[in-house]
Amino acid sequence: MINTVKRQSDFFELPTMRRRFVLLSLLGLFFTLFSRAVYIQGMQKDFLQKEGGNRSNRIEKLHAYRGRILDRNNYVFAVSTPVETISANPIDVVITKEQRNKLASILDLNPIDLERRLQKKDTRFVYLKKQMSPEKAAQIMALKIPGIRSEKEYKRAYPLKEIAAHVIGFSGDDGNGQEGIELFANKLLAGEAGYKKILQDRAGRIVDDLQDVKVPRDGQDIILSIDSRLQDKAYRALEKAVEDHAAISGSAILLDAKSGEILAMTNYPSYNPNAKRSSTEFLRNRSVTDIFEPGSTIKPITVSAALENKSITPRTIIDTSAGYYSVGRSQVRDTHNNGKISVKEVIQKSSNIGAILIGLNVQPKNLWDTLNGFGFGTKTGINFPGEASGRLIDYKDWGKTTQISTSYGYGLSSSLIQLAQSYTVFANQGEIKPVSIIKKEDPAIGRRVISKKTSNEMLDMMESVVSEGTALQAKVNGYRVAGKTGTARKIVDGQYESKYIGSFVGVAPVSDPRFVLAIMIDEPTQGGYYGGVVAGPAFSEIMAEALKIYSIPQDGFTDESTSMKKEAEPDRII
């Protein structure tokens, strides 16, 4: 305190001139600071307001990287590549004629069209070009045109094009899946977008990063059960079958019988998911969404029901010598009068009358239970978009006509994926396997439908279809194949027409079944229409490739093969 008083007294003891100088200096400093404040608040007011108006806070979306879709061997089915979208705020755009011409050239737009877009002063956002290459976007931003912006995002690419289109599907401009796996697994693939807040000037340049950031969470990769090698083979074989027989379309599904995994699933005609689509006609995965009456491919299941319920044995003789069976006002006929034939020959020769007589020896509930156990009337559980459940009328609503028609594959409907799954029963000693489009690591748990004994008896009967029956063209050199043809008339406007669906479903190798393959050809119009003729060759080609790629040992023909076995003595005739 004493020192403070002393300093004050020292100041007053200074000479008058020095005191005046100090006071004037302090007053000058105060005046300078006051003048600067007035200048900033007054003279620079307009400038600062203008600069503030030229800058704006903006939330910039940070797109998540969409996960890839891969085949079981990590071959890429779908991948995202970096692109940029160019937009404009017409209110802020200030552009010279030279800049406009350069911008139009890079955007590949007519300068007049570009000018029209930039003149929309009633909006603050106009798309100029979506999904440009980063290199071209950089050229645009180098023009430094106020009001022009670039946003980083991703574009989806599909290397296999038409070959896998119905499985993979495609995503829209917004990045969300529209069809196929892109839609089915959209949430996993999409991830979660982030954002960051930025300060930018009128030219769209970032003036400052405001450090408010939400980091995007990238999507997950999806590994499918599909084998791209077999997908390619199936598509090309199916394409040939449809074209050779001038059919409307065709579908094929190849299953791993042990795991239930789908190794190939294709339709023809197809579409290119990389291209803009003007038509939706071929977008749906018809092997999953479309249903048809399976016809004679149901006959092995009818026989299985009869064997399981002990209505017949493999030694039972079926008398089809009448040559027809009356159903209401209609008559069901075979292509030939087969006379008295064995149960195996009913399958081998695809006898409609034989299947009817066998089916009528099974109680409606038992036949319905067997069909339902094989998966008919319910979805497979694949959860693919648009999957159909098919139609299987409740047995309580059956009359004799329904029971008769159901016995040989009419009066019920199925998708091709259901039909393929049903034959896993014969490939797994009586157990049906759940099907999957996603690659599995754990063994598939089956559900028993028929006994091992019945399953083996049916394999024996169906092997004769390929070795000496209606599917000679489905043979695979060096391997034993079992299967069943189907030739079903189509319903058009509620009436059966002279239009057909030809199909074949088979398993191989018979000694230790590994694959199930189902093929259907819709409305073949040249070179025949029977299932063995139109679907058999494609089956042979695709199955041969699968057996080769997976190094499945040949089983050939032995003394125990179906064509070598002697028929046992008949036990009775129906």
JOBEL-V207736 format. One record per run of one state. SS is the DSSP state (~ for helix, > for strand, _ for the rest). FROM is the first residue (numbers start at 1). LEN is the number of residues. If there is no record, write none. Layout:
[[SS;FROM;LEN] [SS;FROM;LEN]]
//
This chain:
[[_;1;1] [~;2;11] [_;13;3] [~;16;28] [_;44;1] [~;45;10] [_;55;1] [>;56;7] [_;63;6] [>;69;2] [_;71;5] [>;76;13] [_;89;5] [>;94;1] [_;95;2] [~;97;11] [_;108;3] [~;111;8] [_;119;7] [>;126;7] [_;133;1] [~;134;8] [_;142;4] [>;146;1] [_;147;1] [>;148;10] [_;158;3] [~;161;8] [_;169;1] [>;170;2] [_;172;5] [>;177;3] [~;180;5] [_;185;1] [~;186;5] [_;191;1] [>;192;1] [_;193;1] [>;194;7] [_;201;5] [>;206;9] [_;215;2] [>;217;1] [_;218;4] [>;222;3] [_;225;3] [~;228;17] [_;245;4] [>;249;8] [_;257;4] [>;261;8] [_;269;17] [~;286;4] [_;290;2] [>;292;1] [_;293;2] [~;295;14] [_;309;8] [>;317;3] [_;320;4] [>;324;4] [_;328;2] [>;330;4] [_;334;6] [>;340;3] [~;343;6] [_;349;3] [~;352;8] [_;360;4] [~;364;10] [_;374;17] [>;391;1] [_;392;3] [~;395;3] [_;398;2] [~;400;8] [_;408;5] [>;413;2] [_;415;1] [~;416;7] [_;423;1] [~;424;4] [_;428;3] [>;431;2] [_;433;3] [>;436;1] [_;437;1] [>;438;1] [_;439;8] [>;447;2] [_;449;3] [~;452;17] [_;469;3] [~;472;3] [_;475;1] [>;476;1] [_;477;2] [>;479;1] [_;480;1] [>;481;12] [_;493;2] [>;495;14] [_;509;1] [~;510;3] [_;513;2] [>;515;8] [_;523;8] [~;531;4] [_;535;1] [~;536;14] [_;550;12] [~;562;3] [_;565;8] [>;573;1] [_;574;1]]
//
